[in-house]
């Protein structure tokens, strides 16, 4: 039977790692191994991981000096024995059928190289489900083209054939923002991907990043997307829409991470100028307002 290697980068993850690992112990399909890469944690992450290694031989702990999440994932790839490789963040949770569903698709569809799942997002503090606000109303159905416009595939819901991850297809360690999207865009290019019918991922959402990270996030988003949008194989209409989407993304970062409304407005105007016919620029602010209001109303009703 085929084996899935699940790579779990962990940095100061003692609060949530137990729940993540328990979700793997609960899998209905036993054909998996989990490689926990302790990336120089300063808390009890290694102790938590070691406890699971002692409990079940499918868990393996790899310890390294702090080198970042991309280097940790690369270390996991190097140590993996599986026919397929999946990525799971140390604070996310899989449904009990995740491994079985991944293997079912790969077994029944040999032409498929990548399988992915949507995420059910939940609040880290309350545990309550959060609405998914950002989306692409103009999706093409081609995962690579759609990822150029909107980062909609969660890395913790991705499993791919190990043969895809050649030495030139590893995680880039020279970037600290946008590394998930960069990796996904590279493996989606020229490979067949299929989405699972139902979400198998529960993704934990934490409080917004501190505003001092905003400029780094803006630079990272732009640098990564400039490289990918230089691809000559991108249709003209997709390139135009993607540049517009990048400006819109920068507006979101400026508004909700940097809390800089003037910068957000400048980016938003640029998004419209780059593609006036991109309806995402008009519908998404309305969607954000509507979902935020309805979510707040539900919270108030539940507290009564």
Order of alpha helices (4+ residues) and beta strands (2+ residues): beta-alpha-beta-alpha-beta-alpha-beta-beta-alpha-beta-beta-alpha-beta-alpha-beta-beta-alpha-alpha-alpha-alpha
